[in-house]
Amino acid sequence: MLQDRAFAVCGRLMAALIDARIEQNIAPIVGKSIRAGISDVAVQISGGQGATADVHRLLEALAKARGLDVRLYGDTDKQDPRPGFTA
């Protein structure tokens, strides 16, 4: 959830910077390094989300191999109120 919120903030920040630049009639070149930095952060957050999903899938496979009933890893509903481990 926090990764999603941070990713969304990158988009809102980018839009706000561009809107402010246009409103002030400032050349597009101004702030290009800031926009590039925000873009880099967004790419890193997206990569982090993918890595997190990969680790969850590995944990799910490990748990299954060990005979554990794991509901909170992998591609299942994360809103399940039951405990993750039942074994």
C-alpha positions, 0 to 999 in steps of 0.5 A, a space after each residue: 500500500 505504501 509503495 502504491 501511495 509513493 508511486 501515485 505521489 510521484 505522478 501528482 508531483 510531476 503534474 504539479 511541477 509541470 502545471 506550475 511551470 506552464 502557469 508561470 510561463 517558464 521554459 520547458 528546460 527549467 526543472 528538467 533535472 527535477 523531472 528526471 529525478 522524479 521519474 527515476 524515483 517512480 521507476 525505482 518504486 515500480 521495480 521495488 514492487 516487482 521485487 517484493 512480489 517476487 520475494 512473496 512468490 519465493 516464500 510461498 513456494 518455500 512454505 508449500 515445500 515445507 508443508 506450511 499453509 501460508 495465506 499471506 504470501 504469493 498472489 492471494 487476497 492480502 485482506 484475509 484476516 486469518 493468521 498467515 501461518 497455521 502450521 
